[in-house]
Amino acid sequence: MARSLAERLRAHEQQKARLAEEEAKIRDAERKARTRRLIEAGALVEKAGLLDLDVNALYGALLSLKEGAAETEQVAQWAALGGRTFAREARLRDEGKEPIVLTFPAPLPKEVTATLRAAGFRFSKVLQHWEGLAKPDDADALAKPHGGTVRRINPPVDAGSQPNGQPGSEGPASDHDGHGLAPPVDGAAASVPAKAHAGHVRRAKPPADTSTNPGQPGEAAPAADTGGDLLSRG
């Protein structure tokens, strides 16, 4: 059934409204991205120690970099220098820090939680505690004024210490799955699963050669069972 003119006009206005809303969202996202980039650039100028320069001097210094920005090799050198500096600063910043868990007896005010987040801690809704990397003394200073407790995450246990053996002794041998090795298996029993998967069985100690048999030369060796015990002679 054909729609009336009023219905078509109403659908057209709705489509225009949706397009205008989408355009507004795109402009808002672009504005936020530009604002974030400007804040980042200002922080880098301060980090590089250029913030105290006169406005004209700072502008001239930036203009002197504009020509080099068109050269790929120069930009690569700048990127390498900046990356190395960021990595070195990160190592110095995290030096002496270790995993810390903070627990508080009651909910914290918003200004306290903001301080914890600024210090690098994040709240775990599942475990109901704060966790992050920090120096123990700094964590104590954050937790104690609010009745909190500090728990340092223990380092991993030395692999040489096994729970079932003496400290420092090697643990039981294990296979690739981490389980203890299975006890010796009967030779005939081992051949069944091996042959089913096109495998083969190799004995660690194969039967003695007939020439070394204690009987008469050329005499066949006594029959042996799959467990390795000699059968009584008939």
C-alpha positions as CSV (number, residue, x, y, z in Angstrom):
1,M,0.0,0.0,0.0
2,A,1.5,3.4,-1.0
3,R,2.3,5.7,1.8
4,S,0.7,9.1,2.0
5,L,2.6,12.3,1.5
6,A,2.5,13.1,5.2
7,E,4.0,9.7,6.1
8,R,6.8,10.2,3.6
9,L,7.6,13.7,4.9
10,R,7.7,12.3,8.5
11,A,10.0,9.5,7.5
12,H,12.2,12.0,5.7
13,E,12.4,14.3,8.8
14,Q,13.3,11.3,11.0
15,Q,16.1,10.3,8.6
16,K,17.4,13.9,8.6
17,A,17.4,13.9,12.5
18,R,19.3,10.7,12.6
19,L,22.0,12.0,10.2
20,A,22.3,15.2,12.2
21,E,22.8,13.2,15.4
22,E,25.5,11.0,13.8
23,E,27.3,14.1,12.5
24,A,27.2,15.7,15.9
25,K,28.7,12.5,17.4
26,I,31.5,12.6,14.9
27,R,32.3,16.3,15.5
28,D,32.3,15.7,19.2
29,A,34.7,12.7,18.9
30,E,37.0,14.8,16.7
31,R,36.9,17.7,19.2
32,K,37.8,15.4,22.1
33,A,40.7,13.8,20.1
34,R,42.1,17.2,19.3
35,T,41.8,18.4,22.9
36,R,43.6,15.3,24.1
37,R,46.3,15.8,21.5
38,L,46.8,19.4,22.5
39,I,47.1,18.4,26.2
40,E,49.6,15.7,25.3
41,A,51.7,18.2,23.3
42,G,51.7,20.7,26.2
43,A,52.8,17.9,28.6
44,L,55.6,16.9,26.2
45,V,56.8,20.5,26.0
46,E,57.0,20.7,29.8
47,K,58.6,17.2,30.0
48,A,61.3,18.4,27.6
49,G,62.1,21.4,29.8
50,L,60.9,24.0,27.2
51,L,57.9,25.3,29.1
52,D,59.9,28.2,30.6
53,L,61.0,29.6,27.2
54,D,59.5,32.9,26.0
55,V,56.5,32.4,23.7
56,N,58.4,33.7,20.7
57,A,61.4,31.5,21.5
58,L,59.3,28.4,22.0
59,Y,57.5,29.1,18.7
60,G,60.8,29.6,16.9
61,A,62.2,26.4,18.3
62,L,59.1,24.5,17.1
63,L,59.3,26.1,13.7
64,S,63.0,24.9,13.4
65,L,61.7,21.3,13.8
66,K,59.2,21.7,11.0
67,E,61.7,21.1,8.2
68,G,63.1,18.0,9.8
69,A,59.5,16.6,10.2
70,A,59.4,16.1,6.5
71,E,62.4,13.8,6.5
72,T,61.7,10.2,7.2
73,E,65.2,9.5,8.6
74,Q,65.1,12.4,11.0
75,V,61.6,11.4,12.3
76,A,62.9,7.9,12.9
77,Q,65.8,9.3,14.9
78,W,63.5,11.4,17.0
79,A,61.2,8.4,17.6
80,A,64.1,6.2,18.7
81,L,65.4,8.9,21.1
82,G,62.0,9.4,22.6
83,G,61.3,5.7,22.9
84,R,64.6,5.1,24.8
85,T,64.0,8.1,27.1
86,F,60.4,6.9,27.9
87,A,61.7,3.4,28.6
88,R,64.5,4.7,30.9
89,E,62.1,6.9,32.8
90,A,59.7,4.0,33.2
91,R,62.4,1.8,34.7
92,L,63.5,4.5,37.1
93,R,59.8,5.2,38.1
94,D,59.1,1.5,38.8
95,E,62.5,0.8,40.5
96,G,61.9,-0.7,44.0
97,K,58.2,-1.3,43.4
98,E,56.5,-4.6,43.9
99,P,53.0,-6.0,43.8
100,I,50.9,-4.7,46.7
101,V,47.4,-5.4,47.9
102,L,45.6,-2.8,50.1
103,T,42.5,-3.8,52.1
104,F,40.3,-1.3,54.0
105,P,37.6,-2.0,56.6
106,A,35.1,0.4,55.1
107,P,34.3,2.2,51.9
108,L,36.7,5.1,51.2
109,P,35.8,8.8,50.4
110,K,36.1,9.8,46.8
111,E,39.2,12.0,47.4
112,V,41.0,9.0,48.9
113,T,40.2,6.7,46.0
114,A,41.4,9.4,43.6
115,T,44.7,9.5,45.5
116,L,45.0,5.7,45.3
117,R,44.3,5.7,41.6
118,A,46.8,8.5,41.1
119,A,49.4,6.3,42.9
120,G,48.8,3.4,40.4
121,F,46.3,1.3,42.4
122,R,43.1,-0.1,40.9
123,F,40.1,-1.5,42.8
124,S,39.1,-5.1,42.3
125,K,35.3,-5.5,42.5
126,V,35.6,-9.3,42.7
127,L,38.2,-9.4,45.5
128,Q,37.2,-6.2,47.1
129,H,40.7,-4.8,47.5
130,W,43.1,-2.3,45.9
131,E,46.0,-3.7,44.0
132,G,49.0,-2.3,42.1
133,L,52.7,-1.7,42.0
134,A,54.2,0.4,44.7
135,K,57.0,0.7,47.2
136,P,56.1,-0.8,50.6
137,D,56.7,2.4,52.5
138,D,54.6,4.4,50.1
139,A,51.8,1.8,50.4
140,D,51.9,2.1,54.2
141,A,51.6,5.8,54.0
142,L,48.5,5.5,51.8
143,A,46.8,2.7,53.8
144,K,47.5,3.4,57.5
145,P,45.7,6.8,57.8
146,H,42.5,5.1,56.8
147,G,42.9,1.9,58.9
148,G,44.0,-0.1,55.9
149,T,46.4,-3.1,55.8
150,V,49.2,-3.7,53.3
151,R,50.0,-7.2,52.0
152,R,53.1,-7.8,49.9
153,I,52.6,-10.5,47.3
154,N,55.1,-13.2,48.0
155,P,57.6,-14.0,45.2
156,P,57.3,-17.4,43.5
157,V,58.7,-20.4,45.4
158,D,62.1,-21.6,44.3
159,A,61.7,-24.5,41.9
160,G,64.4,-26.4,43.8
161,S,62.2,-26.7,46.9
162,Q,59.7,-29.5,46.5
163,P,56.9,-30.1,49.0
164,N,57.5,-33.9,49.1
165,G,61.3,-33.8,49.5
166,Q,64.0,-32.1,51.5
167,P,64.5,-28.4,50.9
168,G,66.7,-27.8,47.9
169,S,66.5,-31.4,46.7
170,E,65.2,-32.2,43.3
171,G,61.6,-33.3,43.1
172,P,60.4,-36.6,41.5
173,A,60.9,-36.9,37.8
174,S,57.9,-35.9,35.8
175,D,56.7,-36.2,32.3
176,H,55.8,-33.3,30.0
177,D,52.4,-33.0,31.6
178,G,53.9,-32.4,35.0
179,H,52.8,-35.7,36.5
180,G,55.1,-38.3,38.0
181,L,56.5,-40.8,35.7
182,A,54.5,-44.1,35.5
183,P,56.0,-47.3,37.0
184,P,57.6,-49.9,34.7
185,V,55.0,-51.5,32.4
186,D,54.9,-55.2,31.4
187,G,56.4,-55.6,27.9
188,A,53.4,-57.3,26.3
189,A,51.0,-54.9,27.9
190,A,53.1,-51.9,26.6
191,S,53.0,-53.3,23.0
192,V,49.2,-53.3,22.8
193,P,48.6,-49.5,23.0
194,A,51.8,-48.8,21.1
195,K,50.9,-50.9,18.1
196,A,47.4,-49.5,18.0
197,H,48.9,-46.1,17.2
198,A,51.7,-47.3,14.9
199,G,54.2,-47.0,17.7
200,H,57.0,-49.3,18.7
201,V,58.3,-50.6,22.0
202,R,62.0,-50.5,22.9
203,R,63.2,-52.3,26.0
204,A,65.9,-50.6,28.0
205,K,67.7,-53.9,28.5
206,P,67.0,-56.2,25.5
207,P,67.3,-60.0,26.0
208,A,70.8,-61.5,26.1
209,D,72.3,-62.8,22.8
210,T,72.1,-66.6,22.4
211,S,75.9,-66.8,22.1
212,T,76.3,-65.5,25.6
213,N,73.7,-68.0,27.1
214,P,75.2,-70.1,29.9
215,G,73.9,-73.3,28.1
216,Q,75.6,-75.2,25.2
217,P,76.9,-73.1,22.2
218,G,74.1,-72.6,19.7
219,E,71.4,-73.5,22.3
220,A,68.4,-71.2,22.3
221,A,68.2,-69.0,25.3
222,P,65.6,-69.9,28.0
223,A,62.2,-68.4,27.4
224,A,61.5,-65.3,29.4
225,D,58.2,-63.8,30.4
226,T,57.3,-60.2,29.6
227,G,58.2,-59.2,33.1
228,G,61.9,-60.3,32.7
229,D,61.8,-63.4,35.0
230,L,63.2,-66.6,33.6
231,L,60.7,-69.4,33.2
232,S,61.6,-72.8,34.7
233,R,63.0,-75.2,32.1
234,G,60.7,-78.1,31.1
